[in-house]
Amino acid sequence: MLNNLEMLNLAKEACEKAYAPYSNFNVGACALYDSGNYYLGCNVENASYGLSLCAERNAMSNAIVAGEKGKLVKIAIYSNNRTNCMPCGACRQWMAEFKKDKELQIVLESEDSKCAVFTIEELLPYGFEL
C-alpha cells in the first residue's frame, strides 16, 4: 500500500498534466482502493465551466473504467497553486459514494509541505446516502 507522501507525490505528477487554460489552477489526485490499486486524475476544464471535471472525480472515474470493484480508502489531492487544496462539494459527495467507510482519508499538502489528513466525515458530515 502507498503511504501518504507517496500518494501526494503521485498526485503532484498528475497535476502536471492538468488542462486548466481558463483558471490556471492545476490539480492532481491519486485515489487508493482497498484492492491496493491506485488511480490518477487531473482537472480538465472546458470553456463551458460547468462541464469541467475535477481531478478527484477524474481519478475515481479512471478506477471505474479500469474495472475496480474495491472501495476507496484514501485519496491525495495536490495543487501547485495552493497548499491544503480542499476538494469541492461535488467531489466530497463522489468520495462518499465510493468510500469503504467513514474513515476514508483525504490527504493534502500542508503549509509545511508535509501531509494534512482529514476524514470524509470531517469534510462531509451529512453526505447524501441511500
Salt bridges, closest charged atoms under 4 A:
ASP34 OD2 - LYS100 NZ 3.97
GLU121 OE2 - LYS102 NZ 3.63
GLU129 OE2 - LYS99 NZ 3.27
